[in-house]
Amino acid sequence: MTLWSGRFRSSMDSSLWALSESYSFDHVLYAHDIMGSRAHVRGLVVAGLLDEVQGDQLIDALDEIEAEFDRGTFVRTPEDEDVHMAIERRATEIAGDLGARLHTARSRNDQVATTLRLFSRDALTQVASGCLELVATLTEVGERYREAVLPGYTHLQRAQPVLLSHHLNAHAWSLLRDVDRLLDARRRLNVSPLGAGALAGTSLAIDPAVPADILGFDHPFENSMDAVSDRDFVAESLFDVALVGIHLSRMGEELVLWTSSEFHFATLGDDFTTGSSMLPQKKNSDVAELTRGKSGRLVGNLTSLLVTLKGLPLSYNRDLQEDKEPLFDSIHQVLLMLNAMRGAYRSMEFDVDVARAAAGDQFLVAIDIAERLVEEGVPFRQAHEQVGRLVGTATATGRSLADVVGDEPSTSRFAELFDEGAALGRRRSPGGAGPLAAPGQATRLREAFDASVARLAELDRRV
């Protein structure tokens, strides 16, 4: 018997049941649903709809149900369409008629919305924490190879020499922006829908502010129809997670390149690589490739939800059941990706000599010659053209750029720029890639990291 069986003369057809049931995936929400139900019971007590003894008995029943889930002994019955109905059914078995009071002044619409917000709040905290752990790892690797240099690339062509720490810090800054977005989304979703009912509230004398305060929400809903129909927070969470995935994919692509025989800048530990079922010599950076591949899955989950939400009339529609699987999957996958990439970077051995040789490509000095001409008063466009002609001569004749510059009377004074480390040392502007700019950036990165850690800790304390 379903919880709405009074209106119906026949039970749900098996084909509709198969389409409708969601317990198979939403059972993971049990702890958050029980958390919301406890707060709802306390709200019913404050409203005088339950007395203190009844409230305590219902809370005890909910505690017992949560323990069953935790132990893996909770038994689903054939009538349990979703985890919310399963918990209410079990509460009635434990507490008798008192369990039937659990749903007083509540609809599954505001119940589900509350449960999903509680889940999302915790999930975004986990993802933000994972991002910060990866930032810390990137910083550690940069410190381990403090003097390491490699070419910086544009269009996947060597462009200018950069410190490895500068390169890794670029990823760290993008992850810190991810943390900022995740915590902003967490703040926006921290609104309680409990008390909105099916769509229009209730005639019973409840105060939505009571469970909102118990659950650590910033405030209760302002509009009951918006409260049960809003899934902006899911869409925003999926976008933020997808963007984390895009950043991880870029890092994965880079590790694939760096660990290839063609680059040979780095190797990953045996515990973060795989072999070939056919080719004995292979050592594959699958951790990076899988991370790169899973980013598309995160984008797909976002797209799936946006298409589901498009054009839904107010207020609640059953289409919204499709919000959960994309969210659950994206959170699960991105946490796997963050953890694996953190381990991959920790296992990485960077080949300092190979990378330095690549960064010593003489054509990477071209911009420094142009900028020296600018310092001497030559307009940049003219300097750019002059150096471009020197590069053209070198490539056409097969000579090194250093020889061409040194043999040309008008540029021979720039020969010193080809000394090892000279070009990198000139990258001294704030935020630049050279050794002189590195300490300032390291300080700013640490400050930003510490601020994000403090922000996350403060949110945890409030809940």
Stockholm file with secondary structure:
# STOCKHOLM 1.0

chainA/1-463         MTLWSGRFRSSMDSSLWALSESYSFDHVLYAHDIMGSRAHVRGLVVAGLLDEVQGDQLIDALDEIEAEFDRGTFVRTPEDEDVHMAIERRATEIAGDLGARLHTARSRNDQVATTLRLFSRDALTQVASGCLELVATLTEVGERYREAVLPGYTHLQRAQPVLLSHHLNAHAWSLLRDVDRLLDARRRLNVSPLGAGALAGTSLAIDPAVPADILGFDHPFENSMDAVSDRDFVAESLFDVALVGIHLSRMGEELVLWTSSEFHFATLGDDFTTGSSMLPQKKNSDVAELTRGKSGRLVGNLTSLLVTLKGLPLSYNRDLQEDKEPLFDSIHQVLLMLNAMRGAYRSMEFDVDVARAAAGDQFLVAIDIAERLVEEGVPFRQAHEQVGRLVGTATATGRSLADVVGDEPSTSRFAELFDEGAALGRRRSPGGAGPLAAPGQATRLREAFDASVARLAELDRRV
#=GR chainA/1-463 SS CCTTGGGCSSCCCHHHHHHHCCHHHHGGGHHHHHHHHHHHHHHHHHTTSSCHHHHHHHHHHHHHHHHHHHHTCCCCCTTCCSHHHHHHHHHHHHHGGGGGGTTTTCCHHHHHHHHHHHHHHHHHHHHHHHHHHHHHHHHHHHHHTTTCEEEEEETTEEEEEEEHHHHHHHHHHHHHHHHHHHHHHHHHHCEECTTCTTTTCCSSCCCTHHHHHHTTCSEECSCHHHHHHCCHHHHHHHHHHHHHHHHHHHHHHHHHHHTSTTTCSEECCGGGCBCCSSCTTCCBCHHHHHHHHHHHHHHHHHHHHHHHHTTCCSSCCGGGGGGHHHHHHHHHHHHHHHHHHHHHHHHCEECHHHHHHHHTCGGGGHHHHHHHHHHTTCCHHHHHHHHHHHHHHHHHHTCCHHHHHHHSTTTGGGGGGGSTTHHHHTCCSTTCSSTTTHHHHHHHHHHHHHHHHHHHHHHHHHC
#=GC SS_cons         CCTTGGGCSSCCCHHHHHHHCCHHHHGGGHHHHHHHHHHHHHHHHHTTSSCHHHHHHHHHHHHHHHHHHHHTCCCCCTTCCSHHHHHHHHHHHHHGGGGGGTTTTCCHHHHHHHHHHHHHHHHHHHHHHHHHHHHHHHHHHHHHTTTCEEEEEETTEEEEEEEHHHHHHHHHHHHHHHHHHHHHHHHHHCEECTTCTTTTCCSSCCCTHHHHHHTTCSEECSCHHHHHHCCHHHHHHHHHHHHHHHHHHHHHHHHHHHTSTTTCSEECCGGGCBCCSSCTTCCBCHHHHHHHHHHHHHHHHHHHHHHHHTTCCSSCCGGGGGGHHHHHHHHHHHHHHHHHHHHHHHHCEECHHHHHHHHTCGGGGHHHHHHHHHHTTCCHHHHHHHHHHHHHHHHHHTCCHHHHHHHSTTTGGGGGGGSTTHHHHTCCSTTCSSTTTHHHHHHHHHHHHHHHHHHHHHHHHHC
//
